């Protein structure tokens, strides 16, 4: 079985995929020539003894020469298609004509000639088949006329006693022509249908390949859009939890560069004067160097960022080499495609987002839609971060003023005391100080301001648990001291209000200026327990006259 498969593979080469009718003809011609070569060698070996016995050396030489020619045209791949077909058809014509001359109408010459007609149509087309049919029919008629005219001897006719008239040749040639034409029409019809089927199959394969390529492209686009949406969602998560502006913008450009497989991405923000867009965050080493160099672009200038901010719309450059409005950046020499999108909050432009790739035609309208959404979300996040920063600054200022108020209040409260209090801003969670394991210094801290300290001495060493307990006592003491101070301050404020009320009542009860002033001085001295109170009234023309109560 394997031997047969090998022999079949040698005779008929395998066909991987036919693309045209000519390819099929080439493969079929190879198979026919290889089979003819093998059969020719077998025939030569079979007839060689009889030819040698007859001493037909010329015929042997002719046969061997023809076989060598057939082998050369079969296995020498540089031979042209026309020469190989011509060799095969000439061999068939020679064998058919020779057999007809030897055996007239009762031999196998007609079979070889019919094969010539069919193979002519197969390898060269219908026209060549018709020419071959007319040629073979004419050859048979010529041989019949020559034999009927005794020009060519017919020894076999004499042996068999058959008549050699020309009418027999005419009938035989007519039947041969009819059969040849019928076979020719059938073969050419089959070839035509096969060719149409092959072309239809090729067209279907081309359509399938085209649809497959389009499907793969759509799949890649869908995967890219999905990745873009995932990136947009991830960026939205970053925008919601990062409140440091520099860290926020750097996280966004790093995510865009990694997820979109970009060459570079950066964020520009408009300065306070609205004249320049300064690079606030950039990806990679190029972004770091440009930030250190203070890279900025003029708004409305010869750059896509400046144009984008000035016109408040996105601008795309699919081939930067042909883009008229573009800044040639020496830090980014490999950029081929660039996309600039405005970062807008309502009608206000906060800056612009730049996206760059090393591939031409890297962006489309769908990219603009998704990235513009990211830019709009970024604008909201930038505004929120700025508001948070302003709020934090306000809170810090309030805390500072509150701490200064506490310091001033406790300085006034402790003024005149011998030892007083240590007033300074400290960490509210300042640890207790352990000294030589037997003394413990615990700060009394009130809203970030140290208003005093608790000094403890014991016979036993202090541990961390004791220090924690002391800190709790210090916290309660701080609040208690502050409450006491507030009560004292409230009482003083109430006393002042009573004095002011008494003075106002005295003023309303008398119309004499001297009486009003004396009553006011007495009430102030009594309420504040002062030793000396003096009121001076100034006039433009006369020096002030003092009213006092000593």
C-alpha positions in Angstrom: 0.0 0.0 0.0 2.8 2.4 0.8 4.6 1.5 -2.4 1.4 2.3 -4.3 1.0 5.6 -2.5 4.6 6.5 -3.3 4.2 5.6 -6.9 1.0 7.6 -7.1 2.7 10.6 -5.5 5.5 10.3 -8.1 3.0 10.2 -11.0 0.6 12.7 -9.7 2.1 15.6 -7.6 -0.1 16.7 -4.7 -2.2 19.7 -5.2 -2.3 22.0 -2.2 -4.7 24.7 -3.4 -5.8 25.4 -7.0 -6.2 29.1 -7.6 -6.6 29.2 -11.4 -7.4 26.9 -14.3 -3.8 27.2 -15.5 -2.6 25.8 -12.1 -4.8 22.8 -12.6 -3.5 22.3 -16.1 0.1 22.5 -14.8 -0.5 19.8 -12.2 -2.4 17.6 -14.7 0.3 17.9 -17.3 2.9 16.9 -14.8 0.9 13.8 -13.9 0.4 12.8 -17.6 4.1 13.4 -18.5 5.3 11.3 -15.6 2.9 8.5 -16.4 3.9 8.6 -20.1 7.6 8.6 -19.1 7.2 5.5 -17.0 5.0 3.7 -19.6 7.5 4.7 -22.4 10.4 3.0 -20.5 8.3 -0.1 -19.9 7.3 -0.3 -23.6 10.9 0.2 -24.7 12.1 -2.6 -22.4 9.3 -5.0 -23.7 9.9 -4.3 -27.4 13.7 -4.1 -27.2 14.4 -7.9 -27.7 12.2 -8.1 -30.9 13.8 -4.9 -32.2 17.2 -6.2 -31.6 16.3 -9.5 -33.3 15.1 -7.6 -36.3 18.2 -5.4 -36.1 16.1 -2.3 -36.2 18.9 -0.2 -34.8 17.5 3.0 -36.3 14.1 2.5 -34.7 15.8 1.7 -31.4 17.8 4.9 -31.6 14.8 6.9 -32.5 12.8 5.4 -29.7 15.6 6.0 -27.2 16.0 9.6 -28.3 12.3 10.3 -28.0 12.2 8.8 -24.5 15.2 10.9 -23.4 13.4 14.0 -24.8 10.2 13.0 -22.9 12.1 12.5 -19.7 13.9 15.8 -20.1 10.7 17.8 -20.7 9.0 16.0 -17.8 11.6 16.5 -15.0 13.5 19.5 -16.1 11.5 22.3 -14.4 12.9 25.1 -16.6 11.1 23.7 -19.6 8.2 26.0 -20.7 4.6 24.9 -20.6 4.1 25.1 -24.3 7.1 22.9 -25.1 6.0 20.3 -22.6 2.4 20.2 -24.1 3.8 20.2 -27.6 6.0 17.2 -26.8 3.1 15.2 -25.4 0.8 16.0 -28.3 3.5 15.3 -30.8 4.1 11.9 -29.2 0.4 11.1 -29.4 0.2 12.2 -33.0 3.3 10.2 -33.9 2.0 7.0 -32.2 -1.5 7.3 -33.6 -0.3 8.0 -37.2 2.3 5.1 -37.1 -0.3 2.7 -35.8 -2.8 3.8 -38.4 -0.2 3.3 -41.2 0.5 -0.2 -39.8 -3.0 -1.4 -39.0 -5.3 0.8 -41.1 -8.8 1.2 -39.7 -8.7 -1.9 -37.5 -5.8 -0.9 -35.3 -5.5 1.3 -32.1 -4.3 4.4 -34.0 -7.7 6.1 -33.6 -7.5 5.8 -29.8 -4.2 7.7 -29.7 -5.6 10.3 -32.0 -8.8 10.7 -29.9 -6.5 11.2 -26.9 -4.7 13.9 -28.8 -7.9 15.7 -29.4 -9.1 15.5 -25.8 -5.7 16.5 -24.3 -5.4 19.4 -26.8 -8.7 20.7 -25.4 -7.7 20.1 -21.8 -4.3 21.7 -22.0 -4.8 24.4 -24.7 -8.5 25.1 -24.8 -11.4 24.5 -27.2 -9.9 26.1 -30.2 -6.8 23.8 -30.0 -9.1 20.8 -29.6 -11.0 21.7 -32.8 -7.7 22.1 -34.6 -6.5 18.8 -33.4 -9.8 17.1 -34.4 -9.6 18.5 -37.9 -5.9 17.6 -38.1 -6.4 13.9 -37.0 -9.4 13.5 -39.3 -7.5 14.9 -42.2 -4.6 12.6 -41.4 -6.9 9.5 -41.4 -8.4 10.6 -44.7 -5.0 11.2 -46.2 -3.8 7.7 -45.1 -7.0 6.1 -46.5 -6.6 7.8 -49.9 -2.9 6.8 -50.1 -3.8 3.2 -49.3 -6.7 3.1 -51.7 -4.5 4.5 -54.4 -1.8 1.9 -53.6 0.7 4.6 -52.8 1.1 3.2 -49.3 1.2 -0.6 -49.0 -1.4 -2.3 -46.9 -0.1 -5.8 -46.1 -2.5 -6.5 -43.4 -5.5 -5.9 -45.7 -4.1 -8.7 -48.0 -3.7 -11.0 -45.0 -7.2 -10.4 -43.7 -8.8 -10.2 -47.1 -10.4 -6.9 -46.3 -11.3 -4.4 -49.1 -9.1 -1.3 -49.2 -11.5 1.1 -50.9 -11.7 4.8 -49.8 -15.4 4.6 -48.7 -14.4 2.6 -45.7 -11.9 5.2 -44.7 -14.4 8.0 -45.3 -17.0 6.4 -43.0 -14.4 5.6 -40.4 -13.1 9.2 -40.5 -16.6 10.6 -40.2 -17.4 8.5 -37.2 -14.0 9.5 -35.7 -14.7 13.2 -36.2 -18.2 12.9 -34.7 -16.9 11.1 -31.6 -14.0 13.5 -31.3 -16.4 16.5 -31.4 -18.8 15.0 -28.9 -15.9 14.2 -26.5 -14.4 17.6 -27.2 -17.7 19.4 -26.3 -18.1 17.3 -23.2 -14.5 17.8 -22.0 -14.6 21.6 -22.7 -18.0 21.9 -20.9 -16.6 20.1 -17.9 -13.5 22.2 -17.9 -15.6 25.4 -18.2 -17.9 24.3 -15.4 -14.9 23.3 -13.3 -13.2 26.6 -14.0 -16.4 28.5 -13.0 -16.7 26.5 -9.9 -13.0 27.1 -9.0 -13.5 30.9 -9.6 -16.7 30.8 -7.5 -14.8 28.9 -4.8 -12.0 31.4 -5.0 -14.4 34.3 -4.8 -16.1 32.8 -1.8 -12.7 32.1 -0.1 -11.7 35.7 -0.8 -15.0 37.0 0.6 -14.6 34.7 3.7 -11.0 35.9 4.1 -12.2 39.5 3.8 -15.0 39.0 6.3 -12.6 37.2 8.6 -10.1 40.1 8.4 -12.9 42.6 9.0 -14.2 40.5 11.9 -10.7 40.5 13.4 -10.4 44.2 12.9 -13.7 44.8 14.5 -12.8 42.5 17.4 -9.6 44.4 17.9 -11.5 47.7 17.8 -14.0 46.3 20.4 -11.2 45.1 22.6 -9.5 48.5 22.3 -12.8 50.3 23.1 -13.3 47.9 26.1 -9.8 48.7 27.3 -10.4 52.4 26.9 -13.6 52.2 28.9 -11.8 50.2 31.6 -9.1 52.8 31.7 -11.7 55.6 31.9 -13.3 53.8 34.8 -10.0 53.3 36.5 -9.1 57.0 36.0 -12.4 58.0 37.5 -11.6 56.0 40.6 -8.2 57.8 40.8 -10.0 61.2 40.4 -12.3 60.4 43.3 -9.7 59.5 45.9 -6.5 61.6 45.2 -6.6 65.2 46.4 -3.0 66.2 45.6 -3.0 68.0 42.2 0.4 66.9 41.1 0.0 63.3 42.2 -3.5 63.2 40.6 -2.3 64.5 37.2 0.7 62.2 37.2 -1.4 59.2 37.9 -3.7 60.0 35.1 -1.0 60.4 32.4 0.8 57.2 33.6 -2.5 55.3 33.4 -3.2 56.7 29.9 0.3 55.9 28.6 0.2 52.3 30.0 -3.4 51.3 29.1 -3.5 52.9 25.7 0.0 51.8 24.7 1.0 55.4 24.0 4.4 57.0 23.3 3.7 60.0 25.6 0.8 61.8 27.3 0.8 65.0 29.3 -1.4 67.6 31.0 -1.1 71.3 30.5 -2.8 73.9 32.8 -3.5 77.5 31.9 -1.6 80.1 34.1 -3.3 82.8 36.0 -2.7 85.4 33.3 -4.2 83.1 30.6 -1.2 83.6 28.3 0.6 80.2 28.6 -0.2 76.6 29.1 2.4 75.0 31.5 3.2 71.3 31.6 1.9 70.1 34.9 2.4 66.3 34.4 4.1 64.2 31.7 4.8 60.5 31.3 8.2 58.9 31.2 11.7 60.5 31.2 10.6 63.0 28.6 7.9 64.3 30.8 10.2 64.6 33.8 12.8 66.6 31.8 10.2 68.9 30.4 8.7 69.6 33.8 12.2 70.4 35.2 12.8 72.7 32.2 9.5 74.5 32.9 8.0 73.6 29.5 5.1 75.8 28.5 3.3 76.7 25.2 1.7 80.0 24.2 -2.1 79.9 24.0 -3.1 80.3 20.4 0.5 79.9 19.2 2.0 77.4 16.7 1.2 74.3 18.7 -1.7 71.9 18.9 -2.1 72.5 22.7 -2.2 76.3 22.1 -4.7 75.9 19.2 -6.8 73.5 21.2 -7.1 75.8 24.2 -7.7 78.9 22.1 -10.4 77.3 20.0 -11.9 75.1 22.8 -12.0 72.0 20.7 -10.0 68.8 20.0 -7.4 68.7 17.3 -6.0 65.5 15.8 -2.8 65.0 13.7 -2.7 61.6 12.0 0.7 62.3 10.4 2.7 64.9 12.3 5.0 65.4 9.4 2.2 66.9 7.3 0.6 68.9 10.2 0.9 72.7 9.7 0.1 73.7 13.3 2.3 71.7 15.6 5.2 72.4 18.0 8.3 70.3 17.1 9.3 68.9 20.5 13.0 67.8 20.7 12.1 65.6 23.7 9.6 63.6 21.6 11.3 62.9 18.2 9.4 59.7 17.4 5.9 61.2 17.5 3.8 60.3 14.4 0.3 60.9 15.6 -0.9 63.4 18.2 -4.3 64.3 19.8 -4.9 67.4 21.8 -8.1 67.8 23.9 -9.2 70.8 25.9 -9.8 70.3 29.6 -13.0 72.3 30.1 -15.3 73.0 33.0 -18.4 74.5 31.6 -17.2 77.4 29.5 -13.9 77.7 31.3 -10.8 76.1 29.8 -8.5 74.8 32.6 -5.9 73.3 30.3 -5.3 70.6 27.7 -4.5 66.9 27.4 -2.0 65.7 24.9 -1.9 62.1 23.6 1.0 61.0 21.3 1.8 57.7 19.4 4.7 56.5 17.3 2.3 55.0 14.7 0.6 57.1 12.0 -3.2 57.2 11.9 -3.3 55.9 15.5 -6.4 57.8 16.6 -10.0 58.2 15.3 -13.2 59.9 16.2 -14.1 57.2 18.7 -10.8 57.8 20.5 -11.7 61.5 20.7 -15.1 60.8 22.2 -13.7 58.6 25.0 -10.6 60.7 25.7 -12.7 63.9 25.7 -14.9 62.3 28.4 -11.7 61.6 30.4 -10.6 65.2 29.9 -14.0 66.5 31.1 -13.8 64.3 34.2 -10.3 65.5 34.8 -11.5 69.1 34.7 -14.1 68.4 37.4 -11.4 66.6 39.5 -9.0 69.5 39.1 -11.6 72.0 40.2 -12.5 69.8 43.2 -8.8 69.5 44.2 -8.4 73.2 44.0 -11.5 73.7 46.2 -10.2 71.2 48.7 -6.9 72.9 48.8 -8.5 76.3 49.3 -10.7 74.9 52.0 -7.7 73.3 53.7 -5.9 76.6 53.5 -8.9 78.3 55.1 -9.0 75.6 57.8 -5.3 76.0 58.5 -5.7 79.7 58.8 -8.7 79.3 61.1 -6.6 76.8 63.2 -3.7 79.2 63.3 -5.9 82.1 64.4 -7.6 79.9 67.0 -4.2 78.8 68.3 -3.0 82.4 68.4 -6.2 83.4 70.2 -5.6 80.6 72.8 -2.0 81.7 73.3 -3.0 85.4 73.8 -5.9 84.4 76.0 -3.8 82.2 78.3 -0.9 84.7 78.3 -3.4 87.3 79.6 -4.9 84.8 82.0 -1.5 83.9 83.5 0.0 87.4 83.4 1.4 88.3 86.9 1.8 84.7 88.1 5.2 83.8 89.4 5.7 80.7 87.3 3.0 81.0 84.7 2.5 78.5 81.9 4.5 77.3 78.9 2.6 78.5 75.8 3.6 77.1 72.5 2.1 75.1 69.6 2.7 71.4 69.9 1.6 68.1 68.6 -1.7 67.2 70.4 -0.4 63.6 70.7 2.9 64.6 72.2 4.2 61.8 74.3 4.9 62.0 78.0 8.6 62.4 78.9 10.0 59.8 81.2 13.1 61.2 83.1 15.3 58.8 85.1 12.3 56.4 85.3 11.0 58.2 88.5 9.7 61.5 87.1 7.1 62.0 84.4 6.5 65.2 82.4 3.1 65.2 80.6 2.2 68.2 78.4 -1.3 69.8 78.8 -2.4 70.5 75.2 -5.5 72.3 74.1 -6.4 72.3 70.4 -2.7 72.0 69.4 -1.4 74.6 71.9 0.5 73.5 74.9 -0.9 75.6 77.8 1.0 73.8 80.6 2.5 70.6 81.8 2.0 68.1 84.6 5.1 67.1 86.5 4.9 63.9 88.4 7.4 62.3 90.8 7.1 58.8 92.3 9.0 56.3 94.3 8.6 53.6 91.6 9.7 53.8 88.0 7.0 54.9 85.5 6.0 52.6 82.6 4.1 53.3 79.4 0.7 52.4 80.9 1.3 55.0 83.6 2.2 57.5 80.9 -1.0 56.8 79.0 -3.0 57.3 82.1 -1.3 60.6 82.8 -1.9 61.7 79.2 -5.6 61.1 79.7 -5.6 63.1 82.9 -3.7 65.9 81.1 -6.4 66.0 78.3 -9.2 66.3 80.8 -7.2 68.9 82.7 -6.7 71.0 79.5 -10.5 71.0 78.9 -11.3 71.8 82.5 -8.8 74.7 82.5 -10.2 76.0 79.2 -13.8 75.8 80.6 -12.7 77.7 83.7 -11.0 80.3 81.6 -14.1 80.7 79.5 -16.2 81.1 82.6 -13.8 83.8 84.0 -13.8 85.6 80.6 -17.6 85.4 80.5 -17.9 86.9 84.0 -15.5 89.7 83.1 -17.5 90.4 80.0 -20.7 90.4 82.0 -19.1 92.9 84.5 -18.0 95.2 81.7 -21.5 95.1 80.2 -23.0 96.0 83.6 -20.6 98.9 83.9 -21.5 100.1 80.4 -25.2 99.8 81.3 -24.8 101.8 84.5 -22.9 104.5 82.8 -25.6 104.7 80.1 -28.3 105.0 82.8 -26.4 107.8 84.6 -26.0 109.6 81.3 -29.7 109.4 80.6 -30.7 110.5 84.1 -28.8 113.8 84.0 -28.3 116.6 81.5 -25.3 118.1 83.2 -22.0 117.1 81.5 -20.0 117.4 84.7 -22.4 115.1 86.5 -22.3 112.5 83.7 -18.5 112.4 83.7 -18.2 112.1 87.4 -20.8 109.3 87.5 -19.0 107.5 84.7 -15.6 107.7 86.5 -17.1 106.4 89.7 -18.8 103.4 88.0 -15.6 102.5 86.1 -13.4 102.7 89.3 -15.9 100.7 91.3 -16.5 98.0 88.7 -12.8 97.5 87.8 -11.4 98.2 91.2 -9.0 100.8 89.9 -7.0 103.3 91.9 -7.2 106.1 89.4 -9.6 106.8 86.5 -9.2 109.9 84.2 -11.4 111.1 81.4 -10.1 113.8 79.0 -12.3 115.8 76.6 -10.5 117.5 73.8 -11.7 120.6 72.0 -10.4 122.4 68.9 -9.8 125.9 70.6 -9.3 125.1 74.3 -7.0 122.6 76.0 -8.7 119.5 77.4 -9.9 119.7 81.0 -9.4 116.6 83.0 -12.1 115.0 85.1 -10.7 112.5 87.5 -11.4 110.7 90.7 -8.4 109.8 92.8 
